[in-house]
Amino acid sequence: MTKGIKSFFDRAFSGDLSTSGKILLSLSIIWMLVIGYLTWWNGINSPGMDKSFKWDEWFWFGVVPATVPHLLIFIWKPNVITKCVKAAFKDDN
């Protein structure tokens, strides 16, 4: 399974992704970082005594919206997920 993940990251960072794939991946990462920063800033500026990072807010407002477009691609383009699964479980021995 790690070979499939490694091949995805190799492909993602080598420039083999399509332009729309690069845009979608970049927007997802930027979204999670911005929401993480806003969650941290909101925690720092809260009037209460608890100044900790709110992980539940970051998960629901950062991670979930960033991953849903990828899940929708897997639903509407099943051949993409089939290729990913086959690559993940491919035995190179």
N, C-alpha and C positions, 0 to 999 in steps of 0.2 A: 504494500500500500504506500509506503514511503517513496517508492520509485515513481509512482503516479503523481504524487504531490511534488516531488522533486522535478519531474518533467514539466509539470504545469508552471512552476516558478522559473525553470530554465527558459521555457517558451515565453513567459510573461516578461522576463527581464532581458531577453535576447532580442526582442523586437519582432517576434513572429506572430504577435496578436494582430488582429485587424484593427483598423482605426476606431471603429465603434467599440470593440472590446477594450482597447486602451482607455477610451473616454469613460466607459462604464466602470472599469476597475479604478481609474483615478478618482472619479467622482465619489465612489463608495469609500475609498480610503480617506479622502478629504472630508467627507461628511462625518465619518466616525471621529476624526481628529477634532473637527470644529465642535461637534456636540460634546465630546469629552472635555474640551477647553471650557465651553459654556457651562457644563455641569460643575466643573471644578470652580469656576468663577462664581457661580450661583451659591455653592457651598461656602466659599470664603466670605461672601457678602451677606450671608443669611443673618438675620437678627438674633437667632437662637444661639445656644451654647455649642451645638454640634456643628463643627466646621469641617467634617470629614467629607470625602468624596462619595457621592451618591451613586453607587454601582448600579442600582436598579433603574435609575433614571437614564444613565448612560446606555444600559442594555436596551431598554424599550424605545428610547428616542434616537439612539445612535446606531447600535448594531442591527436591530431588526429592520429599520428602513433601508439600511445599506445592503443587507443580504437578500431582501425580498425580490429586487429586480433580477438577481442571479437565479433565484428559485423559479421565477416566472420564465426565464429563458430555458431552464431545464424542463419546464412543463410544456412550453410551446414548441421547443425544438428538441425532441427526445433523442435525436441522433447525436447531439452534443454530449448529453449525459452518458449515452451508451459508449461513446468513444472514451470518455473520461474514466468510466468504470473499467472498461477493458484495459486501458493503459495502467490503471491503478493495480489491477490484479494480474497483470501480465507476468508470467514467470520467465525471467531471462536466463535461468540456469540451463 
